Amino acid sequence: MFKLTSLNLNGIRSATSKGLESWLAKAQPDCICVQEVKAQAADVAGKFEILAGLKGHFHYAEKKGYSGVAAYTRLEPSDVIAGFDGGEFDGEGRYVELRFDTPSRKHSIISAYFPSGSSGEERQQAKFRFLNAMYPHLQQLKAQRDFILCGDINIAHRETDLKNWRSNQKNSGFTPEERAWMTRLTTEGGMVDVYRQLEPASTDACYTWWSNRGQAYANNVGWRLDYHLATPALAAGAQSVNIYKTEKFSDHAPVTIGYAW
C-alpha cells in the first residue's frame, strides 16, 4: 500500500512547532503533499528540506510569507515540475508535480493550492481565472499520464461537504460556479474524488477545515476543502482513508489515503 497524505500547513514553521514531524514519524506516509508552506528557499534550507525521512520538493511563492506548496516523498521522482500555467499563478507558488516514470507506466503526484476568494471580489475573480486555467491543464495531463492531485482545493462540492451549507451559498468556496467546476471535473472531466468514492455517505466526519472564529473546531462546524483527485486507474486502487483529528497542526486536518501503487 502507498500511503499518500495531503495537508494545508498554514505555515511550515508553525506546523512543525505543533508536532508535525513526530506525527509523520508515527504515521509513516510514503508521500505528503503540503500547501501554504509560507516560506522561501532560504527559510527551508537546512531546516525543512527533509521531514521524518521524506525529501521535500518545493514551489515557492514570489511573495514572502505567502502560499507555497511542497511534496515530501520516500521515492525519488524521475522529474519535478514547479508551476503549471507559466503566467499569473506560477508566481504564487501553487503547483508542484512529482513524476515517477518507468518504461511501463507514467504516474504523477501533484500538490496544489487553489486560491481562496474569501478576501474580496478581486481574489474571487482570480480564483475563477485559476479554475479556468487548471481545468484544461488537468485534461491535457490526464491524456498523457495517470496522476493524483492532492491539495487544498478551497471548494466544498456538495451540501454534505460543509456544516452550514444553506447560509454559505453565496460565499467563496460554495458558490454555484465553483461547485459546477467540481461537478464538471468529476463527470465529463473524468477525475475521481477519491474520498467520496470510499465514503459516499459521510457528512460531519468528512470536514478537513475549521474557521478559527468562535468555537468552529470544538463544535465541528467545518468544511471539506482538502481533496485527493485521481485519474480512474489510480482511484481504482484506493483502499482506505483517514482524516486525522487527534492532534491539530493547523486549521486543516491531514487526509491520508492508501493506494495500490
N, C-alpha and C positions, 0 to 999 in steps of 0.2 A: 504494500500500500504506500502511495505517495501522499504525504500529509502536506497540504497547502493552506496557508493562513493569510487572511487579509486583515489589516488593522490601520485605522487612521490614528496616528500617534499624537496629534495636536502638539507637536514639538518633540524631537527625539531626545533632547536633554531632559525634558520634563518626564517623558515616559520611562526612560531608563532610571531616573531617580525614584520612580514609584515601583520598581521591582520587575521591569520587563525582562531583563536578561535572566533573572532567576526562573521566571516562568518559562521562558524559551528553553532553558536547560532541562526543565522537567517535561514540558510538552513535546519537545523534540520534533518540530515540524521540519520537513525537508526543504521548505522554502516559505518565507514570509514576505508578502508584498505590503509595504507600508506607504502611507500618504501623510501629507503635511509634516514633512521632516523639519521644516523651518530652520534649516542650517545650510551653510555653504561648505565648499570643499575644505577650506582651512579649519572649519569647526569639526569636521568629521575625521580629518587626518589624525591617526594615532589614537583615536578615541572610539569611533563608531564604525570603522571600516569592517570590523568583524563583531558579530553578536552571537554568543553561545555557539561558536564554531561555524557560523554561517557567514559567508563573504558577501558584502554589500555591493550593489551596482546602482548608481545614482543618476537622477536627472534633477539638477538644482534649478531653482528659480533665479532669475537675474536680481530680483529684489530681495534684499536681506530680510531674514526672519519671516519669509512668506513661502507657502506652498512647498513644493519639492516632493519627489517620490523616490522610492528605492525598492529593490528586490534583493533579499538576502537568501542565498542558496548553498546547499551542500554540494550540488553538482556544478561542474564547470561548464558554463554555456559556450556554445560554439560561436556565438556572436551576441553583442549587446547593442541595442538601438535606443538612443535617447531622443525623444520627440517624435511627433507623427505628422505635423502639418506644415512644417517649415515656415511658419508665419506667426500670427498673433499669439498662439497659445504655447508654442515651444519655449518662449521666453519666461513662461510662468512655471515651468518645471512640473508637467502634469502627466508624463508618459515615459515609462521605460519598459522595453521589451527584451526578455532573455530568450534566445533561440537555442534549442537543443536538437541539432540536426544530425542524423546518421544517414548512411546510404539508403536505408529502408523507410525512413519517416522524417517528417518535419513538424516539430512541436514548438510552441512558444508559451511563455508565461509573461503576462503583462501586469504591471502595477500602474493604475491610473487614478487620477484625482480629478473628478469632474467639478466644474465651478459651482459655487453657490450663488444664487441670485438674491439672497435674503437681505443684502445691504442696500438694495435700491434698484430702480428700473434700469439704470445703466449696466449693472452687473447681470441683471436678468437677461438683458438683450445679448450680453457677452455669452451667457450660458446657452442661449438659443443658437448663437453662431458656433459655439463649440459642438453642440449636438449635431448641427448641420454638417460640420466638418468630420466628426467622428463616425457618423453612420457609413458614408461611402468608404472611409478608411478601413473599417472593420469588414465590410463586404469584400473589398479587394483582398484583404489579408486572408479572409476565410476561403477565397478561391485558390489560395496558394498553399495554405498550411492549416493544421489544427492548432487551436490555442485556447487558453483560459485567461480571461481578463478578470483580475481581482481589483477591487477598489471601492472607494467612497464615491458612489455614483450621484449622490445628492438628489435622488428621486425615490419617493415611495410610490411603487407602481399601483398597487391595489388598495382598496379600503382596509383590507386586513393587515396592511403593512404600516399602519400608524394608529395610535390610540384615538386621537380626536380628528377623524377624517372629515366630519361634517364642517367643522369650523376652519379647516385648513384648505378648502377647495380653491381659494384664490391666492394662496400663499406659495412662494417659491418652494419647489420640491414636491408639490402635489397639484400643480396646475394641470388643466386638461391637455395642454400642449406637451408638457414633459411626460405625462402618463401615456399619451398617444405615441410618443417616440419610443418608449419602452415596449409598448404593445407591438409596434411595427418591428422593432428589433427582434422580438421573441416570437414573431409569427412569420411574416414574409421574409424577414431578415435571417431566419434560420438559427438564431442563437438561443441557448438554453439557460434559463435562470435556475442554476443547479440547486440552490436551497429549496425553491418551490417544487422542483422535481422530487426531492427527497421528503419534504414536509409541506404537502399541498394545502393542508387544513390549519396550519399553525397560525395563531393570532398573537396574543400577548407575549409568547415565548420567542417571537421572531425579531424583536426590536434589537437594533445594534447601536442606536444613538439616542441620547437623552440631553435635553437642554440643561444648562447649568442654572437656569432660573427656577426659583421655588423649590419644590420637592419632586421634580420630574423623575429623577432616578429612583428615589425611595418609593414613589408611587407607580413606577413603571409606566410613566406617560412618555412613551418612546416612539421612534420611527425606525423602520428598516431601510437604511441608506447604503449598507455595505453588501456587495454582491460578489458572487463568482458567476461570470457569464462565459459559457463554454460552447465550442462547436459540438455538434451532436456526438461525434465519435468519442471525444474525451468525456462529455457529460454522461455517456452511457456507462462509463467506468466508475462513476461516483458511488461510494458505498456508505459513507457515514458523514454526519455533520454535527458540529458543536459550536455554540455561541458561549464563550467563556465570560461569566459574570461574577465569579467568586472574588476576583481582585479587579481593581479599576485603574488602568494605566492612563486613560484619557477619557474624553466624553464619549468615545466609541468602545465597543467590545470586539475582541478578536473573533473572526469567523473562520473555523477550520473545517475543511472537507477532505476526506480521504478518497483518493482515486486509484484505480488500477492504471498504472502509467506505462 
